Amino acid sequence: MARQELTLELKNMAAETLQCVHTALPGTIISFDPEACTASVNPCGKYKKPDGALIGFPPLSNVPVWFPQGGAAQMAWPVRGGDGCLLVFAEQALDQWRTGVGSGTDLRFDLTNAIAIPGLKAGFNPLAVEAVARGALVLASGGNRFALSMDGIQIDGNVTVNGSLNVGGNSSIGGNLTVGGTITGHM
């Protein structure tokens, strides 16, 4: 076999092998199980079969969903069918991490090793535009907003406090105040 033929054959073998290696793909949530923190997800895109035909990726089930957390702090939000996500494919099977028992499989970067990161959005995101314009972290749900910036914290919407509220500075009320308990002031 000539050197050029060998080089071409090696390139073709490498390209064929890489067709089965997955790193990350956008996806669409089909359904979410909050108790198990797993989702069924449709990966976006197509892959090439050995005969050259392009077909869509199959739906993935029982995919762990990632939410930010560490120490005693954590964050979560509603995940619903139709929401976008980023699918990241682990280098090794997730069995040992998920259950403490390894499966003995050697599936590397396989579709079965997917982890979903919810919140990926294609196109225009008005909340991102607002956050940049305000120079703030903006949390929104419906018409309620919480904005944290160098200027302070702004809350638009109804606020309920369950527990103590301690104010260490001046306070002013620009609307109605209803008190269901005692207000105590210290000078």
Backbone bond lengths (Angstrom), bond angles and torsions (degrees), N, CA, C in turn:
res aa  C-N    CA-C-N  psi(-1)  N-CA   C-N-CA  omega(-1)  CA-C   N-CA-C  phi
1 M - - - 1.460 - - 1.526 107.56 -
2 A 1.303 116.11 130.22 1.463 121.31 -179.51 1.520 110.04 -68.37
3 R 1.309 115.86 156.59 1.471 122.17 -178.52 1.532 111.63 -57.81
4 Q 1.337 117.87 -41.34 1.465 121.39 -179.97 1.524 110.75 -65.02
5 E 1.316 117.25 -39.54 1.461 120.78 179.21 1.525 110.89 -65.91
6 L 1.339 115.82 -41.13 1.465 120.27 178.36 1.521 110.83 -63.23
7 T 1.326 116.02 -44.05 1.461 120.59 178.75 1.526 110.57 -61.18
8 L 1.311 117.37 -44.32 1.455 121.62 179.18 1.529 110.98 -63.58
9 E 1.329 116.72 -42.99 1.466 121.01 178.88 1.528 110.91 -62.07
10 L 1.322 117.53 -43.07 1.476 121.28 178.17 1.529 111.10 -64.02
11 K 1.316 117.66 -41.51 1.466 120.84 177.65 1.524 110.58 -62.03
12 N 1.322 117.15 -43.08 1.464 120.96 179.46 1.521 111.26 -64.42
13 M 1.332 117.59 -41.48 1.465 121.19 178.47 1.523 110.31 -63.25
14 A 1.335 116.77 -44.04 1.469 120.30 179.89 1.528 110.71 -63.68
15 A 1.329 117.31 -42.80 1.466 120.76 179.68 1.521 110.80 -64.04
16 E 1.326 117.93 -40.18 1.456 122.10 179.27 1.531 110.83 -65.78
17 T 1.317 116.73 -40.69 1.467 121.02 178.50 1.526 110.79 -64.95
18 L 1.323 116.74 -41.19 1.465 120.46 -178.73 1.520 112.50 -68.01
19 Q 1.340 118.22 -19.41 1.462 120.92 176.62 1.524 111.21 -60.85
20 C 1.328 117.62 -25.15 1.465 122.37 -177.95 1.528 112.74 -97.53
21 V 1.324 117.27 1.92 1.467 121.61 179.07 1.516 107.99 -98.45
22 H 1.332 116.23 122.51 1.460 121.36 -179.81 1.526 108.43 -114.24
23 T 1.310 117.02 138.35 1.465 121.12 179.09 1.521 111.37 -115.36
24 A 1.326 117.72 -56.01 1.466 121.52 179.54 1.521 108.91 -158.44
25 L 1.326 115.75 144.53 1.464 122.62 178.23 1.521 108.83 -146.78
26 P 1.334 117.79 147.47 1.458 117.59 168.52 1.524 108.71 -70.50
27 G 1.314 116.17 154.83 1.452 120.73 179.13 1.510 110.63 -146.65
28 T 1.330 115.17 169.59 1.457 122.23 176.37 1.517 108.42 -124.24
29 I 1.328 115.95 126.65 1.462 121.40 179.03 1.528 109.06 -65.34
30 I 1.329 116.51 131.79 1.461 122.00 173.26 1.526 108.41 -92.00
31 S 1.339 115.67 -50.30 1.466 121.28 178.66 1.523 108.05 -153.76
32 F 1.349 115.32 158.92 1.471 121.51 -176.83 1.515 108.60 -132.90
33 D 1.334 116.74 134.01 1.461 123.37 175.20 1.524 107.13 -107.75
34 P 1.350 118.58 101.67 1.467 120.11 -175.58 1.528 113.31 -66.57
35 E 1.313 118.31 -28.90 1.468 119.41 -179.19 1.519 111.63 -71.32
36 A 1.315 117.76 -38.56 1.467 121.02 177.58 1.526 111.28 -90.25
37 C 1.333 116.84 -12.90 1.469 123.96 -175.83 1.535 110.02 55.20
38 T 1.343 114.44 47.21 1.460 121.47 177.40 1.528 108.99 -130.42
39 A 1.317 114.91 161.05 1.462 120.31 -179.11 1.512 110.70 -138.66
40 S 1.319 114.79 158.59 1.455 122.14 163.85 1.521 105.18 -98.26
41 V 1.325 116.34 134.54 1.463 120.73 -171.28 1.531 110.11 -136.92
42 N 1.324 115.78 139.71 1.464 121.82 170.35 1.526 108.06 -96.04
43 P 1.332 118.92 111.52 1.467 119.32 174.00 1.530 109.61 -67.27
44 C 1.308 117.58 140.76 1.465 121.43 177.41 1.524 108.76 -87.02
45 G 1.276 116.12 146.34 1.457 120.44 177.17 1.515 112.22 110.16
46 K 1.316 115.00 -178.66 1.463 122.32 -178.60 1.521 109.31 -134.32
47 Y 1.310 114.92 159.35 1.458 119.52 173.50 1.517 109.24 -128.90
48 K 1.338 114.48 159.60 1.456 120.44 -176.14 1.519 109.96 -95.97
49 K 1.313 115.63 126.46 1.455 121.88 175.23 1.531 108.87 -76.84
50 P 1.347 116.94 163.57 1.472 119.00 179.68 1.527 114.02 -55.66
51 D 1.340 117.31 -28.35 1.469 119.87 179.40 1.534 112.20 -82.46
52 G 1.362 116.38 0.50 1.455 120.90 177.31 1.518 114.36 95.15
53 A 1.333 118.10 -9.97 1.470 121.02 -179.98 1.530 110.47 -71.68
54 L 1.327 116.22 141.66 1.463 121.59 176.81 1.517 108.97 -96.22
55 I 1.331 116.70 130.00 1.464 121.04 176.48 1.526 108.86 -135.60
56 G 1.328 115.48 157.31 1.460 120.66 178.72 1.520 111.08 -71.29
57 F 1.322 115.59 152.41 1.462 120.60 175.77 1.526 109.18 -66.20
58 P 1.317 117.95 148.58 1.470 119.68 177.32 1.527 110.08 -74.01
59 P 1.336 118.14 155.67 1.472 120.18 173.83 1.531 109.38 -61.59
60 L 1.322 115.92 145.37 1.463 121.91 178.68 1.522 108.47 -107.86
61 S 1.324 117.11 137.67 1.463 120.34 179.50 1.518 110.14 -117.40
62 N 1.341 114.94 160.03 1.467 121.80 176.19 1.535 112.26 59.45
63 V 1.325 115.85 37.97 1.464 121.60 -178.91 1.532 108.77 -85.74
64 P 1.351 118.75 123.13 1.470 119.74 176.62 1.535 110.18 -61.26
65 V 1.331 116.11 139.90 1.464 121.81 179.69 1.522 108.06 -108.96
66 W 1.331 116.62 130.84 1.458 123.36 -177.03 1.522 110.70 -93.09
67 F 1.330 115.35 131.84 1.460 122.85 168.45 1.523 107.23 -126.93
68 P 1.338 119.09 146.46 1.457 120.83 -179.75 1.526 111.27 -63.52
69 Q 1.321 117.15 133.39 1.462 121.26 175.69 1.516 109.48 -164.30
70 G 1.300 114.66 155.53 1.454 121.78 177.61 1.514 108.66 -178.87
71 G 1.321 116.56 140.15 1.457 119.81 -176.65 1.519 109.21 59.43
72 A 1.315 116.68 -132.12 1.462 120.90 -179.54 1.528 111.58 -94.30
73 A 1.335 117.95 1.41 1.461 121.05 -176.65 1.529 110.43 -102.07
74 Q 1.301 115.46 138.60 1.453 120.24 175.86 1.514 110.10 -153.68
75 M 1.315 115.50 161.35 1.452 121.58 -178.14 1.525 107.76 -138.54
76 A 1.309 117.11 142.88 1.459 121.86 175.27 1.520 108.49 -151.46
77 W 1.302 116.23 160.52 1.445 121.80 178.97 1.518 108.48 -149.41
78 P 1.330 117.82 165.72 1.461 119.62 179.84 1.531 110.92 -64.98
79 V 1.308 116.60 134.52 1.459 122.79 174.34 1.525 106.11 -116.95
80 R 1.321 115.69 128.89 1.461 120.18 -175.62 1.520 110.95 -130.83
81 G 1.325 115.08 159.10 1.454 119.98 174.02 1.517 110.61 -54.47
82 G 1.318 116.73 136.04 1.467 121.75 -178.20 1.518 113.16 98.48
83 D 1.347 117.44 -17.05 1.471 120.56 178.03 1.529 109.91 -69.05
84 G 1.316 115.49 146.91 1.453 120.73 175.89 1.518 111.23 -82.72
85 C 1.330 115.64 157.33 1.466 121.01 175.91 1.521 108.83 -153.90
86 L 1.307 115.49 166.61 1.458 122.25 172.20 1.511 106.76 -108.28
87 L 1.312 116.73 123.79 1.458 121.60 176.00 1.523 108.04 -94.19
88 V 1.314 115.97 123.69 1.457 122.50 176.45 1.516 106.32 -112.46
89 F 1.326 117.14 134.70 1.458 121.33 -176.32 1.519 109.81 -106.55
90 A 1.331 115.29 118.86 1.460 121.70 -176.08 1.531 111.47 -67.02
91 E 1.299 114.53 152.48 1.463 121.92 -179.13 1.524 111.88 -67.14
92 Q 1.327 116.66 -27.76 1.463 121.26 -179.46 1.523 108.84 -131.32
93 A 1.341 115.67 166.32 1.454 120.69 176.61 1.526 109.68 -57.67
94 L 1.332 116.97 145.15 1.466 122.54 -176.12 1.526 113.25 -87.46
95 D 1.321 118.59 -2.06 1.467 122.44 -173.89 1.528 112.96 -54.27
96 Q 1.318 117.44 -49.41 1.470 121.01 -177.84 1.525 110.55 -60.05
97 W 1.319 117.39 -44.05 1.461 122.34 -179.51 1.524 111.18 -66.86
98 R 1.330 117.34 -41.62 1.456 120.61 -174.52 1.519 113.40 -77.47
99 T 1.313 117.81 -38.81 1.464 120.43 -171.96 1.511 114.33 -119.55
100 G 1.334 116.88 -11.98 1.463 120.16 -176.08 1.523 112.43 83.95
101 V 1.337 116.53 -1.92 1.466 121.23 179.93 1.522 108.13 -122.97
102 G 1.310 116.78 124.52 1.457 120.44 178.43 1.510 111.18 -75.17
103 S 1.341 116.34 153.26 1.463 120.97 -179.56 1.517 111.73 -96.14
104 G 1.328 116.25 -14.65 1.450 119.70 -177.43 1.519 112.88 79.48
105 T 1.349 117.93 2.49 1.461 119.08 179.48 1.518 109.13 -79.92
106 D 1.305 115.03 155.93 1.457 121.10 -179.65 1.527 109.85 -116.23
107 L 1.337 116.00 36.82 1.461 120.21 -179.25 1.523 109.30 -80.16
108 R 1.309 116.11 111.73 1.467 121.33 -178.86 1.532 108.86 -105.97
109 F 1.331 116.14 131.46 1.467 122.68 178.59 1.534 110.84 54.35
110 D 1.320 116.02 36.37 1.454 122.08 -176.45 1.524 110.37 -88.58
111 L 1.334 116.82 157.15 1.465 120.96 177.67 1.530 111.36 -58.36
112 T 1.331 117.80 -28.77 1.470 121.09 -179.36 1.529 112.25 -73.65
113 N 1.319 118.05 -7.84 1.465 122.53 -179.59 1.527 111.61 -103.14
114 A 1.316 116.88 29.29 1.469 121.37 -175.68 1.524 111.80 -78.11
115 I 1.326 115.01 144.85 1.462 124.60 170.63 1.531 105.38 -127.97
116 A 1.337 116.90 130.55 1.468 121.34 -177.90 1.528 110.44 -98.37
117 I 1.314 115.55 130.72 1.463 122.40 173.51 1.530 105.96 -110.50
118 P 1.344 117.79 104.68 1.460 119.53 -174.93 1.532 111.78 -72.01
119 G 1.334 114.25 153.80 1.456 119.22 173.94 1.511 114.48 113.68
120 L 1.331 119.26 -3.91 1.460 120.08 178.34 1.522 108.61 -69.20
121 K 1.317 115.69 129.46 1.470 120.27 -176.56 1.512 108.52 -129.71
122 A 1.313 115.61 130.30 1.462 120.40 176.38 1.526 108.83 -87.27
123 G 1.314 116.67 134.40 1.455 120.14 174.04 1.513 114.58 82.75
124 F 1.305 114.81 -157.24 1.465 124.12 -172.56 1.525 112.01 -60.30
125 N 1.321 115.98 131.24 1.461 122.57 176.75 1.525 107.95 -127.74
126 P 1.331 118.41 100.38 1.463 120.50 -176.01 1.528 113.35 -61.16
127 L 1.319 118.40 -29.50 1.463 119.99 179.22 1.527 110.77 -68.83
128 A 1.327 117.49 -36.83 1.465 120.50 176.32 1.523 110.56 -65.01
129 V 1.339 116.82 -39.96 1.460 120.99 177.86 1.528 109.50 -62.26
130 E 1.334 117.38 -45.59 1.465 121.73 178.95 1.525 111.09 -62.02
131 A 1.327 117.78 -44.21 1.465 121.41 -178.57 1.524 111.32 -61.41
132 V 1.323 116.70 -43.29 1.466 120.20 179.50 1.518 110.35 -66.78
133 A 1.332 117.29 -44.71 1.468 121.28 -178.91 1.530 111.33 -61.28
134 R 1.336 116.96 -37.44 1.467 121.04 -178.48 1.525 112.49 -88.24
135 G 1.315 117.55 -12.80 1.468 120.19 -174.20 1.515 109.57 61.94
136 A 1.328 116.41 44.76 1.455 120.49 -170.53 1.528 111.69 -140.22
137 L 1.318 114.45 157.38 1.460 121.71 164.80 1.515 104.90 -82.04
138 V 1.327 117.47 121.37 1.456 120.79 -177.44 1.524 108.83 -119.98
139 L 1.326 116.04 124.20 1.452 122.59 173.51 1.518 106.68 -109.12
140 A 1.315 117.21 135.25 1.460 120.42 -177.78 1.517 110.37 -140.24
141 S 1.317 114.71 143.45 1.457 122.17 172.27 1.522 106.14 -147.45
142 G 1.321 115.72 113.00 1.458 118.89 -173.98 1.520 109.30 61.65
143 G 1.328 117.18 -131.95 1.457 121.33 179.40 1.521 113.80 -89.00
144 N 1.334 118.12 0.96 1.465 121.51 -179.83 1.519 110.48 -87.61
145 R 1.340 115.68 140.15 1.466 121.07 -178.59 1.528 109.71 -135.93
146 F 1.314 114.74 143.93 1.461 123.12 171.05 1.515 105.16 -129.87
147 A 1.325 117.17 119.64 1.462 120.90 -179.06 1.519 109.43 -122.90
148 L 1.314 116.73 125.63 1.459 123.95 178.47 1.517 107.64 -114.00
149 S 1.335 115.94 117.58 1.460 120.31 -179.85 1.530 108.92 -139.00
150 M 1.312 116.22 -179.92 1.464 121.33 177.80 1.531 110.64 -63.26
151 D 1.339 117.58 -22.89 1.464 122.03 179.83 1.523 112.81 -80.98
152 G 1.334 117.80 -15.96 1.458 121.04 -179.34 1.517 111.59 136.82
153 I 1.309 115.15 -157.78 1.459 121.93 -179.19 1.518 108.09 -118.13
154 Q 1.323 115.87 131.88 1.462 120.89 176.37 1.516 107.71 -122.04
155 I 1.339 115.55 128.91 1.453 121.42 177.42 1.520 108.01 -117.96
156 D 1.322 116.44 123.70 1.455 122.27 175.27 1.517 106.92 -113.15
157 G 1.338 116.87 113.29 1.454 121.57 -178.14 1.517 109.88 136.53
158 N 1.281 116.24 -179.38 1.460 120.85 179.61 1.522 109.74 -79.44
159 V 1.339 115.32 142.28 1.455 121.13 -178.88 1.522 108.63 -123.37
160 T 1.311 115.87 129.96 1.449 121.79 174.42 1.509 107.92 -119.11
161 V 1.322 116.55 129.25 1.460 121.25 177.43 1.516 107.54 -112.32
162 N 1.319 117.02 119.35 1.464 122.11 174.40 1.522 106.79 -105.97
163 G 1.292 116.52 99.18 1.456 121.24 -175.67 1.508 108.82 134.17
164 S 1.298 115.50 -167.49 1.469 120.44 -177.70 1.512 110.91 -80.46
165 L 1.317 114.72 147.71 1.453 121.58 173.92 1.513 106.78 -123.67
166 N 1.290 116.50 114.91 1.463 121.88 -179.96 1.519 108.06 -111.50
167 V 1.304 116.59 125.66 1.453 122.28 178.30 1.513 107.28 -111.58
168 G 1.312 117.02 119.37 1.463 120.91 -177.38 1.509 113.53 -96.92
169 G 1.295 119.07 3.67 1.458 122.28 -179.70 1.509 109.72 -136.07
170 N 1.324 115.24 -162.84 1.457 120.19 178.83 1.522 109.78 -71.28
171 S 1.303 116.51 151.58 1.451 120.37 174.50 1.519 108.42 -137.97
172 S 1.318 114.59 148.31 1.456 119.86 176.73 1.521 107.71 -138.75
173 I 1.303 115.53 152.57 1.448 121.31 -178.65 1.519 107.41 -121.04
174 G 1.317 115.65 122.81 1.458 120.68 -178.13 1.512 112.45 -100.31
175 G 1.301 118.46 7.83 1.461 121.44 -178.68 1.511 109.47 -149.31
176 N 1.297 116.57 -153.70 1.457 121.31 -179.10 1.528 110.53 -77.91
177 L 1.325 115.23 147.59 1.462 121.72 175.79 1.512 107.65 -125.64
178 T 1.315 115.81 121.19 1.450 120.62 174.74 1.514 107.01 -114.43
179 V 1.316 116.53 128.08 1.457 121.28 -178.01 1.519 108.40 -118.07
180 G 1.329 114.76 129.04 1.459 119.96 177.87 1.521 110.69 -103.73
181 G 1.288 118.38 12.23 1.456 122.58 -178.29 1.507 109.51 -150.18
182 T 1.306 116.93 -143.82 1.458 122.41 -176.78 1.524 109.81 -109.26
183 I 1.312 115.35 139.02 1.459 120.91 172.05 1.531 105.84 -107.25
184 T 1.300 115.25 126.66 1.461 120.30 178.65 1.517 108.18 -121.33
185 G 1.306 116.20 132.96 1.452 120.25 178.37 1.531 109.87 -116.93
186 H 1.305 116.47 148.82 1.456 122.67 177.25 1.510 108.59 -124.94
187 M 1.296 114.91 138.23 1.463 120.30 179.14 1.488 109.47 -109.97
